[in-house]
Amino acid sequence: MAGMATHTPESLSRRIHEAFEDVLLGDAGISLYEAMLIDDYWLLAPAKCPPRNDIERQWIKHERKGRWQDLPPEMIVYYSGTLPFMNFEGRRFHLPAFMVITLDPHLNGQNAEESVLQCLGCDQHIPEFERWTEAQRTATADFVRHESNKEDAQWEDAPPAFPQWAQTVSPPMQTYWQQYETKPQ
């Protein structure tokens, strides 16, 4: 779009890393595993749904104490449908990893892209986005602009519910994100 700053996937990835650098999941955030359980209606009470094996136990422990930058891309892709089932802390911790994977052409980020689209295109999340820092909102707005400008060919295998960003992100959400976009210098 004329007059708007343009960003490469690499520069956007760097900006996302910088903006969300110190975000941790902590004890209050919903992890990928817990969100998957919520999605599957298994998490009625956390004590009743312990991790099923050592890999899941280690994964949950890593998420609670680790950095989002260290999450393995294959785990994000595997748990790609979980963003809608997370709370504020969970979404703010995982969303940057989902965005970075979406930007990387070498990763299978299609499912991650759909989950990001649902999250960033939902006006119910505006109160959460308002709790983010200015740098986090700006990096995300530039990510939304970048994804909105992708060629339709990128979506040839997409399910009908996600034909393209520009049609799926509601006009109120497009307006919301546009106010935070990087302006041309």
Steps between C-alpha positions, in 0.01 A plus 500: 500500500641839404630711785534212743834372624593161358679229690675182402418181690849513649466859625156427642631192676777709659249764611271237650796348687597843635148608596410178682852421622430489874150348493474188718211259547530471876261306720185690396529437125334212321760280330475338157427164663233644732336686210489175303329332795248785524433468127441128545279556809743302716608781729210512741740496793878518443572233761283254308701546178865456587754480218490155344875449465843643578508704178180684595623555858828647374319710244263656757791569736697665216205718401448625855864597551631542144493762230257493208799536265614152605173325420568240229317595177366146466322539836337826385390331177375192691301713746405756236129511585550592863518884502122547534505287817765701681465784744670839468835380636496190281418690182754776564770238564421272202377745236848631410619142437196438278567823307870422449416150374242647263769728355751218444451343155702192603260400776158350458327800652166470318314381808681752720401772253132407528515512879675840494238626258218397730665663800604829338176530306274466805378826651433321831877504556535880477508540882793256504683679219457829688701349789795439266784745464502747212789309341302173519193655338708669227692181412171309490328767289786488250471119499125529425574744213766267360266200512215704351715579198596140424412359161188281486722219368630458854153379592439240231475219760322705765161388626203708382465673837841668450506622138738789570590740777339807351159334484521323836624780724185699568490870401502609867810290559666631183440853631627400843829363365546783246529756780815322624673439166845644448467822306737575209805704598 
